[in-house]
Structures are given as C-alpha cells and as structure tokens.
Amino acid sequence: MILEKTYSKRVSISHRKKYAQFFTPDEVAEVMVDWVLKNKSLEKVLEPAFGLGVFSRLILKQNPNLEIKGFDVDPLIFDEANHSFREFSNVNLILEDYLFNDWSNKYDGILCNPPYFKFHDYENKKALEEIKKRLKINLNGFTNIYTLFLLKSIYQLNENGKAAYIIPSEFLNSDYGTYIKQYLIKSNALKHIIIFDFKENVFEDALTTSAILLLSKDNNSSSVSFTTVENRLQFEKIKKQIKSGKTELSSNSKNNKDLNPNIKWRAYYQKQLSKNYKNLVPFKKVAKVVRGIATGANEYFIFNKEKSERLNISNNSLIPCITKSKDVDSPFFTTEQFEELIKANANIYLFNAGKVPTDNNVLSYIALGEEEGINKRFLTSRRNPWFINENRPPSPIWVSVFNRNNVKFIRNEAKISNLTTFHCIYPKSDLFNSIDVDLLFAYLLTDIAREIFSDNRREYGGGLKKFEPNDLNNGLMLDLSQLTEKEKYDIKILYHTYRESVIKGQENKLCLEKIEEILKNKYKSKRLTTTL
C-alpha cells in the first residue's frame, strides 16, 4: 500500500472523505484477486471504483496481458492512477460515474471496493432510479450507494465470470438490504460471505464493519458459505483456501433457495442468544418503539437557561427535553436530576413556538431563523410552519440508539421529551393488551433482555452497535404474561428495592441478579444454543 499511503499523506482527509476514498489493504486485495484469477477464461477485468488500482496492480503482476477497465469520478486520484499505469496500454481508465456508464459491456472478472457514504452525504435518487430501471427491481429509498455498485456488477458478469467485493456488512442486517439480498438470491451468483470480526476495522480511517463477497456466475454450487473472521490466523487460513482453489471455505453453508432475504442474515453466521429461552413474543406485542424528536437544526431549536434569558424566551415557549445521552447517567431519570441539569446550564429545552405565535420575542426568534436559512433545511422545509417540531409525547421509557457494551434503557420518571439520542418506548395498554410498566422495565434492566435483543442489532466498526426502532419492535422478549402473580409480585419488590438503591447512589445489583434468577427458572430453554 505504498502508493495509497503516499497519496493519503499528501491529500487532505476532507478530500478523501468527499470521494469516500478508503483504501483496501494489500492482504485483503490479494484474497479477492486470487478468487477472480480462478476463472480460467479470464480476459476482461473491471474495477468499477478504481482509486489507485490496488486490484489491477496485483492482477498485472500475475497476468500482465489482461484487458482492464477502471472507472473513477475524482479527477485528482484519476490523474494519479493514469500516471501510475502509464506503461500499460491494456489498462483503460475512464473519468466517469460507473453507475451511469458501461451498461452494455460484460466482464470475466470484477473487483471492487465501492464508495461508502452516510445516507445524507450523497444524492442517491438518480442512481436508485437508474439501477431500478436497468435491473427491473425494487429498492428502498435508503439504499446505500455501495450496494448499487454490487448489483450492477453482478449484472455485468459474463457466464463463469467471478467477482469479489469488499463492502460494509450493514446491508446484511438492515431494512434496505432486503431487496439487495433478494437480488443476490435470484442471481445465484453469491458463493461466499467472509465477515470480519466487528472489534477490528479493516480500514484504518473508516468506522465500518466489512465483509468480502465472493461471487461466480456458474452452476457449480447453489450454496452460500458464511465465515466469520475473528483474528488474523483465521484470515490466513481463508487466504490459503482460496489460493488453493478450495470450494468450501466453511462448514457453515446454506442452500441458496433456503436463504430468507426478509431476516437479518446475522442469523446465518452468529449465535442467536434468544435460542436459550422459551415462550418468546415480539416486543411490538407489548410496546411500540419510535425514534426521538428530529429537529433538523439542533443548534437553533435547543436552548439552555442562559440562552432563554438572553433572548427573553419564556418557559411557555420551551419544552423540557433531553438532547444528549451524556446528560443521563442513571437508569432512572428523575425530576431532581432534571433540575440539576437546569442549574448546570445544560441544553435541556426545545423551542416550541406553537402554530400561531403571538409573543414578540418568539416572533423575533422565528425571523432570526429565517434570516439564517433554518427554514430551508431538509427537515424544516418539509414542515408547515417550519418552526413546529414533531408532536412526540414524553415516553415512560427511553432506549439508547448507539452503544458499545450493552443497550441502555432509562425510566423517564421526569416525564420530559427527548431528541433522537434516544428512542421512545410506549407500552401498550388497551382492552386486549396491557403491560405493567414497572414489570416491563424490571425485565429490560436484565442481561436476559439485552441478550435477546442483541440478535436484532446492527454493528459498526470499533464495537459500535445500533438499534433502529424496528430492530427493537421486531425483536423478541420473554412473554411476561406467563409469570404467576407471585412471580410478578416478587420481581416488582426487587425492582423497587433496586430503584431505591440507585437513587441513593448505592446500587444493589443483587436485586437484578435475583430478578434474572426468577426469569431463568421460568424461561430457560433446555435446548443447547446453536447457530442457525
């Protein structure tokens, strides 16, 4: 990676982030190249996101006569690559967007580390429409650009052609990934998925999990193998297997027709901890999870005491609101804790002008927002009037969006609102279904609840985990209605004892351990935990 390291030192990180230039390590590129070179009829090779051409450099070392085509959209890196490959007349580099070009050509080998952007960092509508029209498939509006590269490359593979992609593995476990997985199954081209352990980043400067997808348009196998690489020794084993031409990389294989695109594919390569328990129900049966309030301009809508006094905005136009997760350091958020945040001048108010404001100070602040273009932001421009935030009543329970250790649940005893730093949990209560909030929260405090929910999490680099609302809604939980009245009573007594200990600053974890003991005695499955 000498070329890439030299480029990275010379070119600013802002420029590289603008074009999503995160370079593939040589040892990873070698595995991908070895896979593609197994195609005995290899003549035409494509690099859809060429960058500095790490894949092409490795291929040309073994076969300098192959015809190679590469695409890139960054003029700076394009000039660097052109200079680097100036001696190879068989390398054709094109300064164009791959997604909108070259649809009529087919290739024997395709290697790619496509660009990865956060959803709002690129204009995806045109690209989505292009892929949907060309491939005649449906796609979710939140589909990330890296999967569009993958779909097009599968379409462009010749018969017996091979492709290797290194991409974030998030699509395997996301909502938008459903359509991608449908296409993979239909194409019958996917042969291996090598998932990197989430504790290690493949890319030094990109916080993302990674997976290598090895594809082949042949009829040799209808199964897909799933391999999780947890350390370098395991990766070296994979490298040797591919180098030797071994077709089975893992004993964990699934028949292509048995793959379900509608579930998180983590179920195929990680142990499902929910299998340790019986009598499970979907969480959405007892509660509804929705995201917190999204303002579209936090710096404008968020207030602290000092800001409200300086602008003469009265409390009548402010909603008490948690804006940062760091302001909540206890599983019980009380009115007293909120008052302490007020004294500390924390940002704990949300501007609430009302639909027809009459207060002159409020009107002046709205005018200031329009002068600064706040009303033209992505979310605000879609509201009428623009300064009205979402109507999201305070929920009795919050749940953290991101976590590195365990998902965090908080009892909102102060009954205040929250921004998207937390999701809102609203327990159901109607004629057909009613849940005791104390009993539910006692359960959510246990490691058992976290274990079961973890089956539905999303994972990012550096051990970062995330839950979207539907990850929790569709997750499982113990069916608490199976508890006897005596068991419910005992759990709630322990819960209130635990709460009191936390409020006093003398947390008694023994109470939670006893709650878990009751639940394990009731729900622990006798079956051994297995990987699906």
C-alpha positions as semicolon CSV with decimal commas, in nm:
position;residue;x (nm);y (nm);z (nm)
1;M;0,000;0,000;0,000
2;I;0,296;0,234;-0,054
3;L;0,113;0,424;-0,327
4;E;-0,200;0,462;-0,115
5;K;-0,006;0,572;0,193
6;T;0,185;0,834;-0,004
7;Y;-0,140;0,965;-0,151
8;S;-0,308;0,972;0,193
9;K;-0,026;1,179;0,341
10;R;-0,035;1,429;0,057
11;V;-0,413;1,463;0,007
12;S;-0,637;1,605;0,280
13;I;-0,871;1,380;0,474
14;S;-1,161;1,609;0,377
15;H;-1,094;1,543;0,006
16;R;-1,071;1,168;0,062
17;K;-1,392;1,167;0,266
18;K;-1,568;1,368;-0,006
19;Y;-1,500;1,085;-0,251
20;A;-1,518;0,805;0,010
21;Q;-1,158;0,701;-0,057
22;F;-1,085;0,427;0,194
23;F;-0,817;0,201;0,051
24;T;-0,816;-0,179;0,055
25;P;-0,522;-0,336;0,246
26;D;-0,297;-0,547;0,023
27;E;-0,362;-0,868;0,216
28;V;-0,739;-0,828;0,166
29;A;-0,696;-0,734;-0,200
30;E;-0,482;-1,046;-0,255
31;V;-0,764;-1,274;-0,140
32;M;-1,007;-1,106;-0,376
33;V;-0,765;-1,118;-0,669
34;D;-0,690;-1,487;-0,608
35;W;-1,062;-1,560;-0,627
36;V;-1,108;-1,381;-0,959
37;L;-0,794;-1,537;-1,110
38;K;-0,951;-1,882;-1,062
39;N;-1,157;-1,807;-1,373
40;K;-0,962;-1,996;-1,639
41;S;-1,119;-1,793;-1,920
42;L;-1,029;-1,459;-1,764
43;E;-0,964;-1,194;-2,030
44;K;-1,156;-0,877;-1,942
45;V;-1,140;-0,731;-1,592
46;L;-1,331;-0,436;-1,445
47;E;-1,254;-0,212;-1,146
48;P;-1,573;-0,003;-1,100
49;A;-1,420;0,220;-0,828
50;F;-1,059;0,230;-0,944
51;G;-0,895;0,464;-0,697
52;L;-0,523;0,393;-0,726
53;G;-0,582;0,048;-0,874
54;V;-0,469;-0,187;-0,598
55;F;-0,655;-0,482;-0,753
56;S;-0,522;-0,414;-1,103
57;R;-0,163;-0,385;-0,976
58;L;-0,188;-0,727;-0,815
59;I;-0,356;-0,885;-1,120
60;L;-0,098;-0,748;-1,363
61;K;0,182;-0,899;-1,155
62;Q;0,038;-1,243;-1,232
63;N;-0,103;-1,178;-1,578
64;P;0,029;-0,860;-1,743
65;N;-0,174;-0,914;-2,063
66;L;-0,525;-0,895;-1,923
67;E;-0,755;-0,622;-2,055
68;I;-0,851;-0,394;-1,763
69;K;-1,105;-0,113;-1,746
70;G;-1,146;0,121;-1,450
71;F;-1,385;0,400;-1,351
72;D;-1,348;0,686;-1,105
73;V;-1,513;1,025;-1,051
74;D;-1,233;1,211;-0,871
75;P;-1,007;1,398;-1,118
76;L;-0,723;1,412;-0,864
77;I;-0,694;1,040;-0,798
78;F;-0,770;0,970;-1,166
79;D;-0,457;1,163;-1,269
80;E;-0,252;0,977;-1,007
81;A;-0,376;0,641;-1,134
82;N;-0,320;0,734;-1,500
83;H;0,039;0,823;-1,422
84;S;0,091;0,502;-1,224
85;F;-0,041;0,281;-1,509
86;R;0,106;0,482;-1,798
87;E;0,317;0,187;-1,916
88;F;0,018;-0,045;-1,955
89;S;-0,165;0,006;-2,285
90;N;-0,410;-0,268;-2,181
91;V;-0,539;-0,057;-1,889
92;N;-0,818;0,182;-1,986
93;L;-0,916;0,435;-1,717
94;I;-1,231;0,645;-1,754
95;L;-1,323;0,957;-1,556
96;E;-1,695;0,884;-1,532
97;D;-1,953;0,760;-1,282
98;Y;-1,965;0,381;-1,312
99;L;-2,334;0,364;-1,219
100;F;-2,438;0,561;-1,527
101;N;-2,194;0,416;-1,781
102;D;-2,078;0,096;-1,949
103;W;-2,404;-0,096;-1,914
104;S;-2,363;-0,281;-2,244
105;N;-2,031;-0,448;-2,155
106;K;-1,972;-0,777;-1,975
107;Y;-1,662;-0,889;-1,785
108;D;-1,491;-1,211;-1,683
109;G;-1,370;-1,062;-1,356
110;I;-1,481;-0,768;-1,140
111;L;-1,305;-0,641;-0,828
112;C;-1,432;-0,354;-0,621
113;N;-1,411;-0,156;-0,300
114;P;-1,705;0,077;-0,377
115;P;-1,762;0,416;-0,215
116;Y;-1,948;0,419;0,115
117;F;-2,135;0,732;0,222
118;K;-2,374;0,807;0,504
119;F;-2,719;0,829;0,354
120;H;-2,749;1,209;0,352
121;D;-2,396;1,262;0,216
122;Y;-2,479;1,188;-0,145
123;E;-2,762;1,238;-0,391
124;N;-2,892;0,885;-0,438
125;K;-3,224;0,939;-0,617
126;K;-3,084;0,936;-0,973
127;A;-2,863;0,638;-0,905
128;L;-3,150;0,446;-0,747
129;E;-3,374;0,512;-1,045
130;E;-3,100;0,408;-1,286
131;I;-3,046;0,073;-1,114
132;K;-3,419;0,008;-1,069
133;K;-3,486;0,081;-1,436
134;R;-3,195;-0,124;-1,570
135;L;-3,235;-0,428;-1,345
136;K;-3,613;-0,407;-1,312
137;I;-3,602;-0,446;-0,935
138;N;-3,740;-0,261;-0,636
139;L;-3,513;-0,070;-0,398
140;N;-3,558;0,104;-0,066
141;G;-3,505;0,482;-0,071
142;F;-3,236;0,448;0,197
143;T;-3,028;0,206;-0,011
144;N;-2,659;0,289;0,015
145;I;-2,454;0,352;-0,296
146;Y;-2,209;0,067;-0,232
147;T;-2,486;-0,190;-0,286
148;L;-2,582;-0,024;-0,616
149;F;-2,226;-0,089;-0,738
150;L;-2,265;-0,453;-0,632
151;L;-2,597;-0,500;-0,813
152;K;-2,467;-0,353;-1,137
153;S;-2,150;-0,566;-1,125
154;I;-2,349;-0,887;-1,085
155;Y;-2,548;-0,786;-1,393
156;Q;-2,223;-0,727;-1,587
157;L;-2,062;-1,063;-1,510
158;N;-2,009;-1,298;-1,803
159;E;-2,107;-1,661;-1,773
160;N;-1,846;-1,827;-1,548
161;G;-1,727;-1,478;-1,453
162;K;-1,610;-1,413;-1,097
163;A;-1,643;-1,103;-0,883
164;A;-1,508;-1,000;-0,544
165;Y;-1,642;-0,708;-0,342
166;I;-1,536;-0,571;-0,007
167;I;-1,821;-0,371;0,141
168;P;-1,975;-0,275;0,476
169;S;-2,171;-0,569;0,611
170;E;-2,453;-0,349;0,741
171;F;-2,677;-0,430;0,442
172;L;-2,694;-0,792;0,563
173;N;-2,886;-0,674;0,869
174;S;-3,064;-0,358;0,756
175;D;-3,410;-0,287;0,621
176;Y;-3,286;-0,160;0,283
177;G;-3,076;-0,473;0,246
178;T;-3,386;-0,687;0,191
179;Y;-3,403;-0,604;-0,180
180;I;-3,027;-0,647;-0,220
181;K;-3,043;-0,993;-0,068
182;Q;-3,339;-1,081;-0,291
183;Y;-3,129;-0,998;-0,597
184;L;-2,832;-1,195;-0,465
185;I;-3,050;-1,500;-0,412
186;K;-3,218;-1,466;-0,752
187;S;-2,884;-1,429;-0,933
188;N;-2,746;-1,746;-0,769
189;A;-2,404;-1,579;-0,801
190;L;-2,320;-1,541;-0,433
191;K;-2,085;-1,817;-0,316
192;H;-1,910;-1,693;-0,003
193;I;-1,953;-1,418;0,256
194;I;-1,649;-1,356;0,474
195;I;-1,747;-1,134;0,766
196;F;-1,473;-0,956;0,955
197;D;-1,488;-0,952;1,332
198;F;-1,655;-0,631;1,443
199;K;-1,389;-0,546;1,702
200;E;-1,131;-0,474;1,432
201;N;-1,159;-0,222;1,149
202;V;-1,031;-0,335;0,815
203;F;-0,979;0,029;0,714
204;E;-0,769;0,247;0,939
205;D;-0,977;0,563;0,891
206;A;-1,329;0,429;0,829
207;L;-1,558;0,330;1,113
208;T;-1,740;0,046;0,944
209;T;-1,770;-0,329;0,954
210;S;-1,660;-0,512;0,644
211;A;-1,740;-0,826;0,453
212;I;-1,586;-0,984;0,144
213;L;-1,844;-1,114;-0,102
214;L;-1,715;-1,372;-0,349
215;L;-1,942;-1,426;-0,649
216;S;-1,940;-1,652;-0,952
217;K;-2,188;-1,687;-1,239
218;D;-2,163;-2,062;-1,271
219;N;-2,377;-2,361;-1,190
220;N;-2,118;-2,539;-0,978
221;S;-2,284;-2,474;-0,645
222;S;-2,616;-2,350;-0,517
223;S;-2,494;-2,299;-0,160
224;V;-2,355;-1,994;0,017
225;S;-2,090;-2,027;0,288
226;F;-2,071;-1,786;0,582
227;T;-1,735;-1,739;0,753
228;T;-1,667;-1,507;1,044
229;V;-1,304;-1,399;1,073
230;E;-1,218;-1,310;1,433
231;N;-0,838;-1,285;1,405
232;R;-0,552;-1,279;1,156
233;L;-0,481;-1,652;1,191
234;Q;-0,831;-1,730;1,066
235;F;-0,784;-1,484;0,782
236;E;-0,457;-1,653;0,682
237;K;-0,643;-1,984;0,667
238;I;-0,905;-1,831;0,434
239;K;-0,629;-1,689;0,213
240;K;-0,469;-2,032;0,176
241;Q;-0,802;-2,199;0,099
242;I;-0,884;-1,954;-0,179
243;K;-0,529;-1,967;-0,316
244;S;-0,551;-2,346;-0,339
245;G;-0,887;-2,328;-0,516
246;K;-1,083;-2,490;-0,235
247;T;-1,456;-2,455;-0,299
248;E;-1,574;-2,498;0,062
249;L;-1,438;-2,223;0,289
250;S;-1,662;-2,308;0,583
251;S;-1,878;-2,590;0,711
252;N;-2,142;-2,323;0,775
253;S;-2,318;-2,327;0,439
254;K;-2,678;-2,258;0,344
255;N;-2,859;-2,363;0,031
256;N;-2,929;-2,057;-0,181
257;K;-3,302;-2,134;-0,203
258;D;-3,323;-2,161;0,177
259;L;-3,189;-1,810;0,239
260;N;-3,451;-1,567;0,366
261;P;-3,399;-1,209;0,243
262;N;-3,650;-1,072;0,494
263;I;-3,448;-1,154;0,805
264;K;-3,118;-1,023;0,935
265;W;-2,854;-1,256;0,793
266;R;-2,666;-1,239;1,121
267;A;-2,877;-1,543;1,200
268;Y;-2,666;-1,739;0,949
269;Y;-2,326;-1,656;1,095
270;Q;-2,367;-1,562;1,464
271;K;-2,515;-1,748;1,757
272;Q;-2,873;-1,645;1,828
273;L;-2,891;-1,594;2,203
274;S;-3,270;-1,594;2,201
275;K;-3,250;-1,970;2,142
276;N;-3,154;-2,001;2,509
277;Y;-3,508;-1,910;2,613
278;K;-3,864;-2,033;2,559
279;N;-4,200;-1,854;2,548
280;L;-4,082;-1,555;2,346
281;V;-4,304;-1,292;2,185
282;P;-4,231;-0,996;1,955
283;F;-4,156;-0,682;2,155
284;K;-4,411;-0,493;1,944
285;K;-4,683;-0,705;2,106
286;V;-4,633;-0,520;2,435
287;A;-4,480;-0,185;2,331
288;K;-4,410;0,043;2,039
289;V;-4,067;0,192;1,974
290;V;-4,032;0,514;1,776
291;R;-3,735;0,745;1,732
292;G;-3,700;1,063;1,932
293;I;-3,774;1,412;1,801
294;A;-3,569;1,516;1,497
295;T;-3,545;1,896;1,479
296;G;-3,343;1,933;1,159
297;A;-3,144;2,216;1,322
298;N;-3,045;2,138;1,680
299;E;-2,830;2,448;1,716
300;Y;-3,139;2,661;1,655
301;F;-3,409;2,469;1,842
302;I;-3,212;2,366;2,152
303;F;-3,200;2,605;2,447
304;N;-3,037;2,625;2,788
305;K;-3,127;2,859;3,071
306;E;-2,872;3,122;2,965
307;K;-2,996;3,128;2,603
308;S;-3,362;3,157;2,706
309;E;-3,284;3,451;2,937
310;R;-3,067;3,624;2,678
311;L;-3,340;3,604;2,412
312;N;-3,627;3,658;2,658
313;I;-3,796;3,334;2,553
314;S;-4,028;3,229;2,834
315;N;-4,083;2,873;2,954
316;N;-4,423;2,882;2,782
317;S;-4,234;2,852;2,450
318;L;-3,989;2,585;2,568
319;I;-4,037;2,211;2,618
320;P;-3,820;2,027;2,873
321;C;-3,618;1,785;2,661
322;I;-3,313;1,561;2,683
323;T;-3,084;1,643;2,390
324;K;-2,768;1,441;2,471
325;S;-2,727;1,091;2,609
326;K;-2,440;1,203;2,833
327;D;-2,688;1,404;3,039
328;V;-2,847;1,078;3,156
329;D;-2,614;0,861;3,363
330;S;-2,867;0,655;3,558
331;P;-3,137;0,402;3,462
332;F;-3,383;0,629;3,645
333;F;-3,415;0,988;3,524
334;T;-3,594;1,188;3,792
335;T;-3,730;1,540;3,824
336;E;-3,447;1,614;4,067
337;Q;-3,188;1,514;3,808
338;F;-3,354;1,737;3,551
339;E;-3,341;2,032;3,791
340;E;-2,969;1,971;3,840
341;L;-2,921;1,997;3,464
342;I;-3,107;2,330;3,463
343;K;-2,870;2,462;3,731
344;A;-2,571;2,340;3,525
345;N;-2,699;2,540;3,225
346;A;-2,728;2,222;3,019
347;N;-2,907;2,218;2,684
348;I;-3,235;2,074;2,806
349;Y;-3,508;2,279;2,638
350;L;-3,669;2,258;2,296
351;F;-3,807;2,568;2,124
352;N;-4,186;2,538;2,095
353;A;-4,341;2,845;1,932
354;G;-4,684;2,698;1,863
355;K;-4,862;2,714;1,528
356;V;-4,973;3,077;1,564
357;P;-4,719;3,252;1,790
358;T;-4,805;3,599;1,923
359;D;-4,519;3,667;2,164
360;N;-4,290;3,935;2,014
361;N;-3,972;3,770;2,139
362;V;-4,079;3,439;1,986
363;L;-4,163;3,611;1,658
364;S;-3,823;3,781;1,656
365;Y;-3,651;3,445;1,708
366;I;-3,851;3,292;1,422
367;A;-3,746;3,584;1,200
368;L;-3,384;3,526;1,302
369;G;-3,418;3,160;1,197
370;E;-3,545;3,264;0,855
371;E;-3,259;3,512;0,814
372;E;-3,015;3,226;0,883
373;G;-3,196;2,991;0,642
374;I;-3,305;2,748;0,913
375;N;-3,645;2,724;0,745
376;K;-3,480;2,591;0,427
377;R;-3,308;2,291;0,589
378;F;-3,400;1,938;0,481
379;L;-3,649;1,868;0,763
380;T;-3,769;2,218;0,841
381;S;-3,861;2,290;0,479
382;R;-4,099;1,994;0,490
383;R;-4,291;2,123;0,793
384;N;-4,573;2,376;0,793
385;P;-4,500;2,600;0,966
386;W;-4,129;2,522;0,958
387;F;-4,069;2,601;1,326
388;I;-4,313;2,336;1,455
389;N;-4,136;2,024;1,580
390;E;-4,278;1,673;1,576
391;N;-4,558;1,600;1,820
392;R;-4,393;1,330;2,026
393;P;-4,537;1,293;2,379
394;P;-4,289;1,202;2,654
395;S;-4,247;0,826;2,673
396;P;-4,213;0,640;3,004
397;I;-3,905;0,451;2,884
398;W;-3,609;0,555;2,670
399;V;-3,360;0,330;2,495
400;S;-3,017;0,427;2,366
401;V;-2,964;0,432;1,989
402;F;-2,590;0,356;1,993
403;N;-2,388;0,155;2,242
404;R;-2,054;-0,020;2,272
405;N;-2,125;-0,251;2,563
406;N;-2,495;-0,305;2,631
407;V;-2,809;-0,134;2,512
408;K;-2,923;0,114;2,779
409;F;-3,282;0,153;2,899
410;I;-3,391;0,453;3,109
411;R;-3,710;0,507;3,307
412;N;-3,826;0,860;3,226
413;E;-3,971;0,949;3,564
414;A;-3,933;1,321;3,492
415;K;-4,182;1,279;3,205
416;I;-3,992;1,501;2,962
417;S;-3,932;1,477;2,588
418;N;-3,619;1,357;2,409
419;L;-3,437;1,409;2,080
420;T;-3,305;1,128;1,860
421;T;-3,027;1,048;2,105
422;F;-3,283;0,804;2,250
423;H;-3,571;0,608;2,104
424;C;-3,910;0,628;2,279
425;I;-4,080;0,318;2,419
426;Y;-4,457;0,339;2,465
427;P;-4,602;0,033;2,646
428;K;-4,936;-0,076;2,502
429;S;-5,248;-0,052;2,708
430;D;-5,589;-0,132;2,560
431;L;-5,882;-0,367;2,605
432;F;-5,684;-0,661;2,469
433;N;-5,336;-0,596;2,598
434;S;-5,199;-0,414;2,899
435;I;-4,849;-0,426;3,038
436;D;-4,736;-0,324;3,385
437;V;-4,467;-0,061;3,315
438;D;-4,272;-0,144;3,634
439;L;-4,269;-0,512;3,542
440;L;-4,162;-0,437;3,185
441;F;-3,882;-0,204;3,293
442;A;-3,762;-0,453;3,553
443;Y;-3,727;-0,703;3,269
444;L;-3,549;-0,453;3,042
445;L;-3,286;-0,393;3,310
446;T;-3,174;-0,756;3,294
447;D;-2,894;-0,907;3,090
448;I;-3,151;-1,154;2,960
449;A;-3,341;-0,877;2,781
450;R;-3,019;-0,737;2,634
451;E;-2,905;-1,080;2,518
452;I;-3,229;-1,148;2,334
453;F;-3,242;-0,801;2,176
454;S;-2,879;-0,837;2,063
455;D;-2,991;-1,087;1,797
456;N;-3,150;-0,794;1,612
457;R;-2,877;-0,532;1,649
458;R;-2,674;-0,359;1,379
459;E;-2,298;-0,343;1,413
460;Y;-2,034;-0,097;1,303
461;G;-1,658;-0,080;1,337
462;G;-1,488;-0,036;1,672
463;G;-1,752;-0,241;1,854
464;L;-2,024;0,020;1,793
465;K;-2,377;-0,124;1,797
466;K;-2,704;0,036;1,691
467;F;-3,076;-0,031;1,718
468;E;-3,327;0,128;1,485
469;P;-3,685;0,140;1,619
470;N;-3,798;-0,158;1,410
471;D;-3,497;-0,361;1,522
472;L;-3,649;-0,344;1,869
473;N;-4,013;-0,366;1,758
474;N;-3,935;-0,684;1,566
475;G;-3,703;-0,817;1,833
476;L;-3,811;-1,079;2,084
477;M;-3,871;-1,072;2,458
478;L;-3,989;-1,309;2,728
479;D;-4,367;-1,337;2,742
480;L;-4,417;-1,181;3,085
481;S;-4,784;-1,283;3,085
482;Q;-4,661;-1,636;3,158
483;L;-4,544;-1,526;3,503
484;T;-4,759;-1,617;3,801
485;E;-4,895;-1,337;4,022
486;K;-4,644;-1,442;4,289
487;E;-4,354;-1,418;4,044
488;K;-4,470;-1,075;3,924
489;Y;-4,501;-0,953;4,283
490;D;-4,153;-1,077;4,375
491;I;-3,998;-0,915;4,067
492;K;-4,161;-0,579;4,139
493;I;-4,050;-0,581;4,503
494;L;-3,693;-0,647;4,389
495;Y;-3,727;-0,379;4,122
496;H;-3,837;-0,110;4,368
497;T;-3,559;-0,208;4,608
498;Y;-3,310;-0,177;4,324
499;R;-3,451;0,161;4,219
500;E;-3,421;0,297;4,572
501;S;-3,059;0,179;4,593
502;V;-2,973;0,354;4,265
503;I;-3,141;0,680;4,369
504;K;-2,939;0,675;4,692
505;G;-2,618;0,618;4,496
506;Q;-2,569;0,269;4,645
507;E;-2,665;0,042;4,354
508;N;-2,765;-0,305;4,473
509;K;-2,701;-0,533;4,174
510;L;-2,805;-0,834;4,379
511;C;-3,167;-0,731;4,318
512;L;-3,118;-0,760;3,940
513;E;-2,945;-1,095;3,984
514;K;-3,245;-1,225;4,178
515;I;-3,485;-1,098;3,908
516;E;-3,276;-1,283;3,648
517;E;-3,285;-1,597;3,859
518;I;-3,666;-1,589;3,864
519;L;-3,677;-1,538;3,487
520;K;-3,422;-1,811;3,411
521;N;-3,607;-2,062;3,623
522;K;-3,922;-1,979;3,428
523;Y;-3,795;-1,933;3,073
524;K;-3,456;-2,101;3,033
525;S;-3,465;-2,342;2,741
526;K;-3,320;-2,688;2,785
527;R;-3,203;-2,686;2,423
528;L;-2,840;-2,609;2,354
529;T;-2,768;-2,275;2,187
530;T;-2,683;-2,332;1,822
531;T;-2,601;-2,122;1,522
532;L;-2,894;-2,115;1,282
